[in-house]
Amino acid sequence: MKITCVGAGPAGLYFAISAKLRDAGHEITIIERDPPGATYGWGVVFWDNLLDALYSNDAESAEQIRGASTLWQEQQLVLNGSDIGYMGGYGWSVNRATLLDVLAERATDLGVDIQYRREVADLDEFADSDLIIGCDGANSKVRSLHEQEFGTQVDTGRNPYIWLGTDKVFDRFTFAFEQTSAGWIWFHAYPSSAGVSTCIVETTEPTWRALGFDSMEGEDSIRLLEKIFEGPLDGHSLVSSSRGKPASWQRFIQVLNRTWRHENVMLLGDAAHTTHFTIGSGTRLAIMDGLMLAQKLHEHDYLDTGMRDFDHQGRNVLRTMQAAGRTSMAWFEQVERYLDRSAADVAFAMACRHGYQPAWQYQLHRAAQVPLVRRGMRYMESGQRWYLARRRGESLRTRPQRVMPQK
């Protein structure tokens, strides 16, 4: 089968890898408008469920991704630099540029042709392709050519945010809220790679305008944010760009489509659907899209049947995640109503933002504020990680860097 993918992000690259593993005879070309290595953003987070899928599908690239990842343990919420509330849990993060490098190298090794610095104006140039995959992000060019057929609905979130890096290494997934004369502003931060953390700054529209961000040049914005977050950053710097253009303020784009297929065109990843960054699932869902589509095409003798099966099953799976993303986005858009509470209580409200929690959950949360209890929870989670790693066949040499909480 001759397949053209427009977009060399996680969805397109992992589809190409998965399809080639199932049938090396596929002729797959990936078209990417940016140069090799260019990417917007810093680290992406993921959990055991993605590692399980990666190792099951392609252990070779999974080992490389795992080895380049950083383990973070616990979450903390900091109000005005001093009041701290703790939440449990652990996860991994990997530099987005590194992830793309691993996937691109693996796809190339399997015989995929990746063509960088190539713009796509019209799909007619791929008329000889059996399948065209639009995996070119939330502002997809492929989708825009047939928005009516896909039944596209695009909505924009209310809060401005900017995706930055910092040379402060956070030892936990950290939410830091600072009150200014214009209102509250906060960041979501987590370790991305050795010596670097991701730092996503968010605020409400009125506060953003009152602080003057709507009229500032890029570097002026960064310097003001460093001043506002001087305490949580311990005086460290914020960085605007990794291996692409400097970061800019934006608003979350929510993409919904009535269907992901039209004739021989299929949408994957953010081109098909988006989930708010506060639930940390965008990259995982893009990769799982690629894996699922490759499997559906392998299972069915006819292309149309495989596309239809993927479209139906994929959209059913996404409904719950997109609902969770909308709920999370709405909570952060109204977060100021919670910030007169203690950090521990704000942290609990954040943890429960997706719905009802039993009464004992609050008691467990209160117990987790005690250092000795948190230490015990970390030991239990370490045992869980060891078991899951052995079950999926992880090699000891791929253990990631560990950023250990200080207390």
TAGIQUI-V644340 format. One record per backbone hydrogen bond with DSSP energy under -1.0 kcal/mol. NH is the residue of the N-H (numbers start at 0). CO is the residue of the C=O. If there is no record, write none. Layout:
nh & co
NH & CO
NH & CO
This chain:
nh & co
2 & 26
3 & 130
4 & 28
5 & 132
6 & 30
12 & 8
13 & 9
14 & 10
15 & 11
16 & 12
17 & 13
18 & 14
19 & 15
20 & 16
21 & 17
22 & 18
25 & 22
26 & 0
28 & 2
29 & 112
30 & 4
31 & 114
37 & 34
43 & 93
45 & 91
49 & 46
50 & 46
51 & 47
52 & 48
53 & 49
54 & 50
55 & 51
56 & 52
57 & 53
61 & 57
62 & 58
63 & 59
64 & 60
65 & 61
66 & 62
67 & 63
68 & 65
69 & 92
70 & 400
71 & 90
73 & 88
74 & 86
75 & 172
76 & 84
77 & 174
78 & 82
79 & 176
81 & 78
82 & 78
84 & 76
86 & 74
90 & 71
91 & 45
92 & 69
93 & 43
95 & 41
98 & 94
99 & 95
100 & 96
101 & 97
102 & 98
103 & 99
104 & 100
105 & 101
106 & 102
107 & 103
108 & 104
109 & 105
110 & 107
111 & 106
112 & 27
114 & 29
116 & 33
117 & 31
125 & 122
126 & 123
128 & 125
129 & 1
130 & 1
131 & 263
132 & 3
133 & 265
134 & 5
139 & 136
143 & 139
144 & 140
145 & 142
149 & 145
150 & 146
151 & 146
152 & 255
154 & 253
156 & 251
160 & 249
161 & 200
163 & 198
164 & 238
165 & 196
166 & 236
172 & 73
173 & 188
174 & 75
175 & 186
176 & 77
177 & 184
179 & 182
184 & 177
185 & 201
186 & 175
187 & 199
188 & 173
189 & 197
191 & 195
192 & 195
195 & 192
196 & 165
197 & 189
198 & 163
199 & 187
200 & 161
201 & 185
202 & 159
207 & 203
208 & 204
209 & 205
210 & 206
211 & 208
212 & 207
214 & 211
220 & 216
221 & 217
222 & 218
223 & 219
224 & 220
225 & 221
226 & 222
227 & 223
228 & 224
229 & 226
232 & 228
233 & 230
234 & 229
235 & 232
238 & 164
246 & 239
249 & 160
253 & 154
255 & 152
257 & 149
258 & 149
261 & 264
264 & 261
265 & 131
266 & 259
267 & 133
270 & 267
271 & 268
272 & 268
273 & 254
278 & 275
279 & 276
284 & 280
285 & 281
286 & 282
287 & 283
288 & 284
289 & 285
290 & 286
291 & 287
292 & 288
293 & 289
294 & 290
295 & 291
296 & 292
297 & 293
298 & 294
299 & 295
305 & 301
306 & 302
307 & 303
308 & 304
309 & 305
310 & 306
311 & 307
312 & 308
313 & 309
314 & 310
315 & 311
316 & 312
317 & 313
318 & 314
321 & 317
322 & 318
323 & 319
324 & 320
325 & 321
326 & 322
327 & 323
328 & 324
329 & 325
330 & 326
331 & 327
332 & 328
336 & 333
337 & 334
340 & 337
345 & 341
346 & 342
347 & 343
348 & 344
349 & 345
350 & 346
351 & 347
352 & 349
354 & 351
360 & 357
362 & 358
363 & 359
364 & 360
365 & 361
366 & 362
367 & 363
368 & 365
369 & 366
373 & 369
374 & 370
375 & 371
376 & 372
377 & 373
378 & 374
379 & 375
380 & 376
381 & 377
382 & 378
383 & 379
384 & 380
385 & 381
386 & 382
387 & 383
388 & 384
389 & 385
390 & 386
391 & 387
393 & 388
397 & 394
398 & 395
400 & 68
402 & 70
